[in-house]
Amino acid sequence: MLKQNRNWTDNPILSVEHLTMRFGGLVAIDDLSFDVGRGDITALIGPNGAGKTTVFNCVTGFYKPTEGRIALRRDQHATDEALHELTRSGRQYSETDKGSIFLLERMTDFRITEVAGVARTFQNIRLFGGMTVLENLLVAQHNKLMRASGLTIGGLLGLPGYRRAADAAKDTAIEWLRRVDLLDRADDPAADLPYGAQRRLEIVRALCTDPVLLCLDEPAAGLNPRESTELNTLLKYIRDEHGVSVLLIEHDMGVVMEISDHIIVLDYGKKISDGTAAAVRSDPKVIAAYLGVDDEEVDDVERDLNVKTGHDATAGGSL
């Protein structure tokens, strides 16, 4: 599936609308709205404490937002009318001829993964270290295998339907291991892998759940330049060949600027920029946030930026 050039608002797979998350008197996310384009790589960036992980926790069901709607449209033809009907109904999701739509703020975390098709990795790697590399990918396909087994009976009896499902699960796991160059480590404990290999394994384990949206929390953290390049290649392959939409949090601006179709920038729980890599890179508010200047100093940053000439004014920075 080849990436098509279009605006992420044309037919978003995920729409976050007026999201607010309060912890007592602390407003972690303040009236945030953004779209994730279907088949896009969308980056959510910002200084430490900007609220990025809180957004992820709301999207994936670890937190229930104080306010707002988080709508996932699995199908390209899902209509606004169907979304409005679902919102009024009080139900969690709707799968009709008008499209499959899920209101994630109403769903539990495991249902968001199993039913809606949203998978996630974490900043801190969470593999099953005592299991083999292959077993980690088979565990990710547990729900499919349980359904195929008739909730264990078919598996215990070795019925043909379960055997076919088990073979398909193993084939899927092997194909992903081959893609990330880990097939020769399939029988090794996951904890024995080098750090970068563990990162890749965690990503493909999430992909074994057949997601439509893959949420990655700092996938490049701790990687060396070669491993970061390999990560970029993998994420582009996931987008282009499998049509999986990617939403990622990342501090490595080299990764973000190279692969992102769309970037959203947060600061203190508010959206301060939303656009292409080129637009975000040159946004004075973004530069000011990363430099740590006060709001009243943003005009000074913009004035200094405008004094400089062309693309070189911002291309060389760490942003």
Beta strands, then each sheet from edge to edge (+ up, - down):
strand 1: 12-23
strand 2: 26-37
strand 3: 41-45
strand 4: 67-73
strand 5: 93-96
strand 6: 99-103
strand 7: 118-120
strand 8: 213-217
strand 9: 245-249
strand 10: 262-267
strand 11: 270-275
sheet 1: 2+ 1- 4+ 6- 5+
sheet 2: 7+ 8+ 9+ 3+ 10+ 11-
end
